[in-house]
Amino acid sequence: MRFYSPGKLLITAEYAVLDGAQALCLPTKKGQSLNVEENNLGIINWISKDEHGEVWFQDQFKKDSTGIKSTFHHKNSADDATISKRCIQILSAAEQLSGQDLFAKGFNIQTALEFKRKWGLGTSSTLINNISQWLKIDPYILLNKTFGGSGYDIACAQAHSPITYERKNDTQVSLKAGFDPVFSDHIYFVYLNQKQNSREGIAHYRTNAVDDRQILIEKVSNITQQLIKCDQLAEFELLINIHENVISKALNLPKVKTMAFPDYNGSIKSLGAWGGDFIMVTGKKDPTPYFKEKGFEVVIPYREMIL
C-alpha cells in the first residue's frame, strides 16, 4: 500500500493561526510517500529515505506487555534516538486511535522524501497524514497526540491547490483559496540555510504578551483575505510588508529584511516560524544573484515550488 502527501508553506498568519486567525497555505509540488506491507513477523521494520533515495533513519520496533520498544541501540546518534522515540509515540497513538494491534502481524514501513528534510516543508506533517490515511484515523487528533501545532500543515497535506485554514471552536476549517497570482513570476522562495524548530517559535509567541489577541487575529485574517484577492504586485508587496510589521510587533522580534537584507530592492516575508526555513521574496527581476552573493544558494521560483 502506498500513501502520499504534499509538503506545505504557510504564507500568512504564522503564530496567529494558533489562536484562530485565517491563514493562506500553499501545498508544495514535492512531498513524502509512505509504503506499507505486512511482514507476518510481529515486528515493525522502519526505513526513512531522503530525496536521493539514501537511508537517513532506520529502526526496528517490537511490542511487549510494557509497550512499543526499539530493538536498535542508537548509541552514536542523539538525533536517531530522538527520532526513534518519536516513531514509538506515533505508532502508540496510531494504535490507540485505530483500535488495531499493528504488531499482531507486523509491517515493513518505508518513507521517502522528495524535498530536503532540513527545508521544513513538512517531514512530520506528511508522515502524520500518510499514517492517518493508512489506518483511517483522524490526522488532526494524531497530530495533537504527537507533534502538536495548529493543524494547517495537515490541511495542506490533504490539499491539491492553495487553501485557507482556520481553527474555529476546536474544529478545522479548510477551504479552497482561489489564489493564483498573475504576478507569480515575481515571487520566489529562499532557503535561509537553517532549520527552525516550530515548537520553540510557538513557545516564544505564547510567552510574549500581545495587548489584544483578537485584534491581532482580525488584522491578520483581513490581510489573508486581501492577499488572495489582490491582482497587482505592488499591492501584494504592500500587504506582506504590513503583515511583517504586525507579526514583528506581536513577537517583539525584528523583521528578516531589516535584520539580514536591508538593501534588497523588493519585499521579504518570513514563512512559518521566524528565524529559519524559507522566506518569500518579490522582485521585478530574478533575485538569485543577490541572494547567492550573500551565501543563500537555494532560490526557487513560485511555479517550481507550489502545487
C-alpha positions in Angstrom: 0.0 0.0 0.0 1.3 3.5 -0.9 0.2 6.8 0.5 1.3 10.3 -0.4 1.0 13.9 0.9 2.4 17.2 -0.4 4.5 19.5 1.7 3.5 22.9 2.9 4.3 26.6 3.1 2.4 28.9 5.5 2.1 32.3 3.6 0.1 34.3 6.2 -0.9 34.1 9.9 2.2 32.4 11.3 1.6 32.1 15.1 -1.7 33.9 14.9 -3.3 30.8 13.2 -2.9 29.1 16.6 -5.5 31.5 18.0 -8.0 31.3 15.2 -6.6 33.7 12.5 -7.3 32.7 8.9 -4.1 31.6 7.1 -3.2 31.2 3.5 -1.5 27.9 3.0 0.2 26.5 -0.2 0.8 22.8 -0.8 4.2 22.2 -2.5 4.9 20.1 -5.6 7.3 17.9 -3.5 6.1 15.8 -0.6 6.6 12.5 1.1 5.3 8.9 0.4 4.7 6.0 2.8 4.9 2.4 1.6 3.5 -0.3 4.0 3.5 -4.0 3.6 2.7 -6.8 6.1 5.7 -9.0 7.1 4.0 -11.5 9.4 7.0 -11.3 11.8 5.2 -9.4 14.6 7.7 -6.5 14.3 7.8 -3.2 12.5 10.8 -2.5 10.3 11.1 1.2 9.6 13.2 2.8 6.9 13.2 6.5 6.0 14.8 7.6 2.8 15.8 11.1 1.7 15.3 12.8 -1.7 18.3 10.9 -3.2 16.9 7.5 -2.0 19.5 7.3 0.7 18.5 5.9 4.1 18.6 8.7 6.8 16.9 6.8 9.5 16.3 3.1 10.3 14.9 1.2 13.2 13.0 -1.9 14.2 10.2 -1.9 16.8 8.7 -4.7 18.9 5.9 -4.7 21.4 5.6 -6.4 24.8 3.5 -6.0 27.9 5.1 -2.7 28.7 4.6 -1.1 25.2 6.5 -0.5 22.0 10.3 -0.6 22.1 13.2 -0.1 19.6 15.4 -3.1 19.1 18.2 -0.8 17.9 20.7 0.8 20.2 21.1 4.4 18.9 24.4 5.0 20.8 26.1 7.0 18.1 23.4 9.5 17.3 21.3 11.5 19.7 19.2 12.6 16.7 18.4 8.9 15.8 17.4 8.2 19.4 15.1 11.2 19.4 13.5 10.2 16.1 13.1 6.6 17.4 11.2 7.9 20.5 9.0 10.0 18.2 8.2 7.0 16.0 7.2 5.0 19.1 5.0 7.9 20.2 3.3 8.0 16.7 2.9 4.2 16.5 1.4 4.1 20.0 -1.0 6.9 19.3 -2.0 5.4 16.0 -2.7 2.0 17.6 -4.8 3.7 20.2 -6.8 5.7 17.7 -7.3 2.9 15.2 -8.0 0.2 17.7 -5.6 -2.0 15.8 -2.6 -4.1 17.1 0.0 -3.3 14.4 2.3 -6.0 15.9 -0.3 -8.8 15.5 1.1 -9.3 12.0 3.9 -6.7 11.7 4.8 -4.4 8.9 7.6 -3.1 6.8 7.3 0.7 6.7 9.2 2.9 4.3 9.0 6.6 4.0 10.5 8.6 1.1 11.0 12.3 1.0 11.1 14.4 -2.2 12.4 17.5 -0.5 15.4 18.1 1.8 14.5 17.3 5.3 16.1 20.4 6.7 13.9 22.6 4.5 11.0 22.5 6.9 8.4 21.7 4.2 6.6 19.1 6.3 8.6 15.9 7.0 6.5 15.4 10.2 3.0 16.5 8.9 3.2 14.5 5.7 4.1 11.4 7.8 1.2 12.0 10.2 -1.2 12.4 7.3 0.1 9.3 5.5 -0.1 7.1 8.6 -3.7 8.5 9.1 -4.6 7.6 5.6 -3.2 4.1 6.1 -5.1 3.4 9.3 -8.2 5.5 8.5 -7.8 7.7 11.6 -8.2 11.5 12.1 -4.9 13.1 11.3 -5.6 16.2 13.4 -6.1 14.0 16.6 -2.9 12.1 15.7 -1.1 15.4 15.3 -2.3 16.6 18.7 -1.1 13.4 20.4 2.3 13.7 18.8 3.8 17.0 17.4 1.0 19.4 18.3 0.5 22.7 16.4 -2.3 24.5 14.6 -3.0 21.7 12.1 -2.5 23.9 9.0 0.2 21.6 7.8 -2.2 18.6 7.9 -4.8 20.7 5.9 -2.0 21.3 3.3 -1.1 17.6 3.2 -4.7 16.9 2.1 -4.8 19.8 -0.4 -4.2 19.9 -4.2 -4.2 23.7 -4.5 -3.9 26.8 -2.3 -6.2 26.8 0.7 -7.3 29.0 3.6 -7.2 27.4 7.0 -8.5 28.4 10.4 -9.4 26.9 13.7 -12.9 27.5 15.0 -14.1 26.2 18.3 -11.7 23.2 18.2 -12.7 22.4 14.6 -10.6 22.8 11.5 -12.0 24.8 8.6 -10.1 24.3 5.3 -11.3 25.9 2.1 -10.0 26.3 -1.5 -8.5 29.7 -1.7 -8.6 30.5 -5.4 -5.1 32.0 -5.0 -3.3 32.1 -8.4 -1.4 35.4 -8.7 -0.9 36.7 -12.2 2.4 38.1 -10.9 3.7 34.7 -9.7 6.8 35.1 -11.9 7.9 37.8 -9.5 7.6 35.6 -6.3 10.5 33.4 -5.1 11.3 31.3 -2.1 14.7 31.5 -0.5 16.1 28.9 2.0 17.9 30.6 4.9 20.3 27.7 5.5 18.9 26.8 8.9 16.1 24.6 10.1 13.8 26.3 12.5 12.1 24.4 15.4 8.4 25.4 15.2 7.8 24.3 18.8 10.4 26.8 20.0 8.8 29.6 17.9 5.3 28.8 19.3 6.7 28.9 22.9 8.1 32.3 22.2 4.8 33.6 20.8 3.0 32.2 23.8 5.3 33.9 26.3 5.3 37.3 24.5 2.4 39.4 25.7 0.1 40.6 22.9 -2.1 43.5 24.0 -5.2 42.2 22.3 -5.0 38.8 20.5 -8.5 39.4 19.0 -7.2 42.5 17.2 -4.2 40.6 16.0 -6.4 37.8 14.7 -8.7 40.3 12.8 -5.7 42.2 11.3 -4.0 39.0 10.1 -7.3 37.4 8.8 -8.0 40.6 6.9 -4.6 40.6 5.3 -5.1 37.0 4.3 -8.4 37.8 2.5 -6.9 40.9 0.7 -3.8 38.9 -0.3 -6.0 36.2 -2.0 -7.9 38.9 -4.0 -5.1 41.2 -5.0 -4.1 41.2 -8.6 -1.2 43.7 -8.6 2.4 43.0 -7.4 2.7 46.4 -5.7 -0.5 45.7 -3.6 0.8 42.2 -2.8 4.1 43.7 -1.6 2.3 46.3 0.5 0.2 43.6 2.2 3.1 41.3 3.0 5.1 44.4 4.4 2.1 45.2 6.6 1.9 41.5 7.7 5.6 41.6 8.6 5.1 44.7 10.8 2.1 43.2 12.6 3.9 39.9 13.5 7.1 41.7 14.3 5.3 43.7 16.9 3.4 40.7 18.2 6.6 38.7 18.6 8.8 41.6 19.6 11.3 40.4 17.0 13.0 42.3 14.1 11.8 41.6 10.6 14.1 39.4 8.5 14.6 42.1 5.9 15.6 44.7 8.5 18.0 42.2 10.1 19.6 40.4 7.1 18.6 42.1 3.8 18.1 45.8 4.3 19.4 46.7 0.9 17.2 44.3 -1.0 15.0 46.0 -3.6 11.8 44.1 -3.1 9.6 42.8 -0.3 10.6 39.9 2.0 8.3 37.9 4.3 9.1 35.2 6.9 7.2 32.0 6.4 6.2 29.8 9.4 8.5 30.0 12.4 10.6 33.2 12.3 14.3 32.8 12.0 14.7 29.9 9.7 13.5 27.7 6.9 12.2 29.7 3.9 11.4 33.3 3.2 9.2 34.6 0.4 10.6 37.4 -1.7 9.3 39.5 -4.5 11.4 41.0 -7.3 10.9 42.6 -10.7 13.9 40.7 -11.8 15.4 37.3 -10.7 16.8 37.8 -7.2 19.0 34.7 -7.4 22.3 36.6 -7.9 21.6 38.9 -4.9 20.9 36.0 -2.5 23.7 33.8 -3.9 26.2 36.6 -3.3 25.1 36.6 0.4 25.5 32.8 0.7 22.0 31.7 0.1 22.1 29.1 -2.7 18.5 27.9 -2.8 16.2 30.3 -4.6 13.1 28.6 -6.0 10.6 30.3 -8.3 6.9 30.2 -7.3 5.8 27.9 -10.1 8.5 25.4 -9.4 7.7 25.2 -5.7 3.9 25.4 -5.4 1.4 22.7 -6.5 
